[in-house]
């Protein structure tokens, strides 16, 4: 299907419909939305593009769902896999694929797409979907990172292996990547300076540590009829081919954002190289927002705003990845908070104002974890809550040894 042929959609917005469909899963909202965004990118493959002054931009994405164990990451990757494999012509990697096997799988993932009245499209495209990043990348491998970096920009690829005389030539390659991981694994995987290198500047690290509780015995987590609609509309999206056009209002908004992008950029020093690619990320997300709603291959102002919102949401929480990587979990945060509170308490023998404790924790753990950590400390008796005139909530630490917590 080209951009001029229209098919009646069953859903108003594919990404938002996937988000709604997964609302009963024990998965954070931001994970649900970005899993849907990744699925659309995988469906589009290399068949659609946006022409820029720097050459064509394709809507492929690298996305990590990053959070502690047990926050519903693999619940989403499993459903994305089921949706993508329903597209019979598409190639999806094995869930246990290793980095060493990526190029081999991609070389076999050849695609031939016949476009009526136009030249036949021939390319290689693979959706790499990993329930555990540790399987895909059991250790830091500069060669594999280099391959992924080169493939992201859809450049021609060649590889020669001397031992078995294999010569791989891929004229039009493409990877889409969705993987689940934890901050602690990233911390152990990445050497100093890795955030300054090309691969991670091309990757959306979508973070949440929020634990979503769902009814333990609810057997209706999945709506089969709704899922069928998602599959039907994703098939329609997967058949789109051709060049995106941009309406003038949307073009102006993108240009203004590009010129002023430093004002909204994340300030964490490890994201400096990521920040240089934010405009490219926004263009890719704008294409995905467009086809999520329509087959027209036209980017309107609304789709640009949607893409900006997606990007802003991801960037709001990405600094929390570094806090989680450094802290080593809630147990360490609790111990440090107790020690901090106890030292303040010894000076005046008075309960410590909540503002001081919250400020201490906000500098060390993700924002959404602060109240939960204090609540855990109160319920476990490590802190005792008081109400103090003119101060409000304040906390008295229990005089215990930290190693007894």
C-alpha positions, 0 to 999 in steps of 0.5 A: 500500500502506498501513501495514497491508498487508504484503508479503514482503520479500526482504531483511532490511534495505534500507539494509544490503543496499545497503551489502553489494551495493556492497562491491566498489565503490571507494567508502568505507563511509560513502558506501555507507551514506548512498547507500542511506539517500538512495535509501530517502528518495527512494522514500518521497517525500511519502507517509509522515510522522510527526506531531509537536507542530510538525506533520508531518515527512516523510523527505526528505533533502539529502545531499552525498557529499563527498571528494577526486576519485577516491574512488568517489562517482559509482559510487554515484550511478549505482546510486542513479539506476538504482534510482530510475528503476526506480520508474516513477511516480517523478520523477528529475532529469537528472544534468546539471540546473541550479539554474535548472531545478529549479523547472521540473522540480519543477512537472512532477513531479506525482504522484497516488497512490490510497490504497484507502478514503482520500483520493487523494494529490496532490503534486509530488516530485522526486529531484535526483541530481547526479554533480557538484554543480558542475553543479547549482550552478556558483556560489553563488546565494542565490535557488536556495539559498532555494528548496531551503531552503523546499522542504526543509520541504515548504511550499507554494511559489509563483513568479512570473516577470515576463519571461514571465508565468509563475506557478508554484503548487505546493501540496505540493512536495518535493525529495530531493537526493543530490549528489557534491562535493569539499571544494575545490569547497565551499570555492570555492562557499560565501562566508563565513557560508554555513554559518550559513544555512538550506540547509546546516543542512538538509544531511548533508555526508557526508565521506570521503577514504579511497581504496578499491582494488579488483581492476583486472580484476574484472568481477563488481563487480555482482551482477545477482540481488542488484540485482533484489532491491534493486529489488523491495524498493525498489518495495515501500517506494515504495508505503507510505503513511500515518502512522508510529507510535512505540512508547513505548520509542522515543519515550522514547529520542528524547525523552531524546536531544532533551533531551541533544542538546547533549552529543553535538553537533559542536563546530565553530563552523560547525555551530552552525545544523546542531546546531539541526536535529539532532532533526529529522534524527534523526526523518527517519532513524528513519523511514527505518530503520523502512521499511528493515526493515518495512512496518509504519510503526512506529518501534521502539527498534532503529530509533531506535538505528540512526538514532542510529548513522547520525547519529553516524557522519556527525557524527564525520567532518564536521569533516574537511570543514573541514580538507580545505577549508582545506589544499588537499590532501595536497601542502600538508600534506606541505610544511607537515609537512616544514617543521615537522619540519625546524625541530624537527630543526635545534634539536637535530639529533635525529630528531623523535618521531612523536607530535609529527608526528602531533599536528601533522598531526591538527590540519590533515588528516582523521584517517584521512589522517595515517598515509598522509601520513607513509607517503608522506613516508617512501617518497618520501625526504622523511622517514627513519624511526628507532627511538629508545630511550625515544621509539619511532618518530622521523623525520629530515627530508631537507634539501631545498627545499619547492618541490622536493617 
